[in-house]
């Protein structure tokens, strides 16, 4: 059973126990679900995932105004629930941050975005790494009658504003050009295979970041980025397989023509969107053009590379 399904059924089974005897005005402001760190929140968990930080559990989110008064009571009730459910035992690693239990709504979002609300300006959006946004909006909310938790979540699910999206695409395209179209071939000519491997890796990350952005999907951290590209962003299989081949080949057997083909697809995509019409096939030129034609001066004044995906 997938962890998200297990969590949902666990809450359904013990919801009445958790809320027993509590005033309606209290339970009406509580939100419950499973969101945040962990492969189960993305739906990517498997048998290998079961060896740590897995099992029956869920998050309880309380608004700031009631957190101090009620957190201990809700934690007492939560830890009293059975740690085994449907044959699954809860396993928690001492090295992981708290993933389930009781949280303050505003503090939960601050831990991912630095804000206790949805971003309101383009620079606020630009400052939040997409892998953290991916964690803030993954999973599922099972219960939220007041929608205090879900209203912030919906603001984040709206994805980046148009100009921020273009800025981030330009930043990652510039890295694709630097690593894949320029540095990689130079490293190979020098037989510097360590540097060539580093350039290949950076090119793959930057390409996956651009594709996630173009398909309006937050890219998660490195462990799940490629799977997300295939299953969540639903990027065409031909592109995914090109990246797969690049990653699998020995560096001295890498076909740089495949890199050129991927770059051509990305360039064609941004041209089709009307973001650039600059001639040539060097992605850095197109990235610079996208950056300098942004409608927002604040974003044009930021460095070209700001907003690129970083591990």
N, C-alpha and C positions, 0 to 999 in steps of 0.2 A: 504493500500500500504506500502511496505517495504521502510524504509528510504533511502536505497541506490538507489532504483529505482526512488524514488521521487527526490533525488539529481541529478541523471543523467538526468531526464526529465526536471528539472528546469534549469540546465545548457544548455541543448539543446534548450530550449525555449528562453533563454536570452543571449546566446553566442554572437550573433550579436550586441546586446545592450552593452554588457560588452566591446567588442573590437572595437566598432564603432569609426572610425577616427584615430585609433592608427596605427603607422607605422608597416609594416610587420616584420621588423627586431626586433621589440619589442614583438609583439604577438607570433612570432615564438619561443621565448625563455621562454614563460610562460607555466606552467603546471597547470592543473585543475583536481580535483577529490574529493573523500571523503575517507580519511585515518586517522586513529588515535584512539582517545578515543570515546567510545559510542557503544552501542549494535548494532546500525545500520551498523557500519563498519564491524562487524562480520556476519551480516545477521541474528542476533538473536532478533531483536526488534519485539515487539508485541504491542497490545493495551495498556498494562501497561506502556510501554516505552514512550508513547506520552505525559506524564504529565510534562516532563522536558527535556530541551536540545534536542528538536526534532523539525523538520519542514524543509521547503525548505531552502537549503543552500549548500555551497560547499567550498572547500579549493582552494585558488589561491597561487601557489608557484612561487616565483621569485628567480633567481640566485643572489648570493651575489653581483656580479658586477653591477646589476641594481636595487637592492632592495632599497637602500637609495634614489635614484632619483625617483623611480616609485611607492613606496609602498603607499604613500598618494593618488595618482591619482587612483590606483586600488581599494583602500579602499573606496574612494568617489564613484566610479562607483558601487562597490559591495553593499554598504549600500543603494544606490538609487534604487536598484532592489526591486520589490514588496516583502513584507514579508509574503504574503499569495499566495499560489499556489495550484491549484487543491483541494481547500477547506481546505488546511492545513495551519495553522498559525505557524510561527516560535516562539518557546518558548525557552528562554535561562535562565539558573539558574545563580544567582550571585555567587554561590559557585563553579561553574565549571570553569576550565581553558578555554581559547579560543579554540573552536573546529572547527570553520569555519571562513572564512575571508582570509586575506592576510598573508602569511608567507614567510620567507626566506628559500630556500631549505636547505641550510647547517644547519641553526639553527633548523629547523624542525627535521632533523635526529639527531642532537646533543641532543635534548631534550629527545630522547629515548635511544640512544646508547652511548652518550658521544663523538661521532665522527661525523665529517662532510663528511664522506665517509664510504664505507663498511669496516669492519674490515679486517686487512691485516695479523695479526699474530694470533697464537692460543691463546695466553694470552689475546689479545683484545677480541676475541670471548668469552672466558671463563668469562670475566668480565661483560658481558651484560646479565641481567636477561631476561629469555625467555618471560615473560609477556610483557616486553617492546618491544622485537623484534616482538611479536605477534601484537602489536599496530602499529609498524612501517611498517608492510607489509600487513595489512588487507585492507578491502575496495576495491576501484577501482580507477584507473587513467583514466579519460575521454579524456584528451587532453594533449599531450606532444610531440610536433613535434621535439624538439631538443633532447629529451630523457635524459636531464640532471637530472631530478628528477628520472626517471624510471631506469637509469643505476645504481644508488645507491640501489634502491629498488630490482633490480634483483640480485645484489650482496648479499643482505640479504636473499632473497628467496632461494638462493643456499643451505641454512641450514648450520649447524655447520660442520666444517672439521671433518674427521673421528676420529682423536685422541681426539678432544674436545668432540665429541659425546660420546665416550667411557668413558671419564673422568666424564661427567655429569651423565651418566647412573650409573656408579659405586658409585658416591656420593649419588644419590637417593636410590640405592639399599642398601647402608649402613644404611640409615635412615629407610627404610622398615624393615631391620633386627632388628635395635635397638628398634623401636617402636612396630612393629607387632609381631615379632618372640620372643622378649625378654621381654620388659617392660610391654606390655599389660597384659599378663597372670600373671605376678607378682603383678601388681596393682589389678587385679581381685581377686587373692588369699588373698590379704590384705583387700578386700572390700573397696578399695579407688576408688570410682567410678568417682570422679572428675579427678584424674590422669589417670584412665583408658580411660575416654572419650577423654582426651587430646592426649593420645597415639594412640587411634583409628583415631582421626582426622589427626594426623601427618602421620600415615600409609597410609591413603587414599590419602592425598596430594602427598606423595612420590610415591605411586603406579601410580597415574594419571600422574605424571611428567615422570616416566620411560616409560610408555606406549606412551605418546606423543612423547618422544624422539625416541623410537623404530619405531614409525610410521612416523617419519620425519615431525612433526608438532609442531610449537611453542605453548606452553600451555599459554592461557590467564590468567588474574587474577581470583581470586577465584570464583567470581560470575558466570563466564561462563566456568569454567574449565571442569565440568562434561559434559555439553552440547557439548563443543568442542570435548571431547573424543568420544562422540557418533557420531556427525555430521561431524566434520572436520577431525579428525584423523581416523575415521571409524574403531575403535577398535572392535573386535568381540563382539557381543551382550552378550554372556555368561559372559565375563569379566566385562562388564559394569553393568550387573544385579547383579553380585557378590558385586561390590562396592555399588550399590544402596541398597542392602539388609543390608550390614554392616552399612550403614549410618542410616537406618530406625529403626533397632532393638534397644530396650532398652539395655543399656550397659551390664546389668547383664544377658541378654539373648543371647549375642553375641556368635556365633558359631566360635570358634577359628580354627576349621578345614577348614572353608572357607578361612581364612587368609592363612593357609598353602597351600591350593590349588592355590591361586593367586600367592603366592611366587614361587611355583613349575612351574607355567606357565612362569613367568619372568625368572627364572633360566634356564628353557629349551630354551627360546628364545635366551639368550646371548650365551648359549652353542652351539646352532645351527649356530649362526653367527661366531663361532670359537673364541670368545673373552676369554673364560675360559674353562678349562676341569677339574677343581678341584673337587674332590669327596665331597659328603655330600650335605645337603640341606639348610645349614645356609647361607643366602645371604651375610652376612658380609665377609665370607671367599671368596666367588666369587668376591665380590666388591673389596676386597684387591688385589686379583689376577689380575683383570682387570687393576686396578690402577698401580700396580707395573710392568706390562708387556707393558705399553704404550711405543711407539717408541720415544716419545719426552721427553727429560730429564726435560725441564721446567715444564711440566705437572706432571711428577712423583714427582717433588720436592714440588709441591703444596699440602696442606693438603687433605686428602681423602675426607672430607666433602665439600670442595670448589667446587662450581658449582651446588650444590643442589638447588632445587626450594625453594624460600623463599617468604612468603606473603608480 
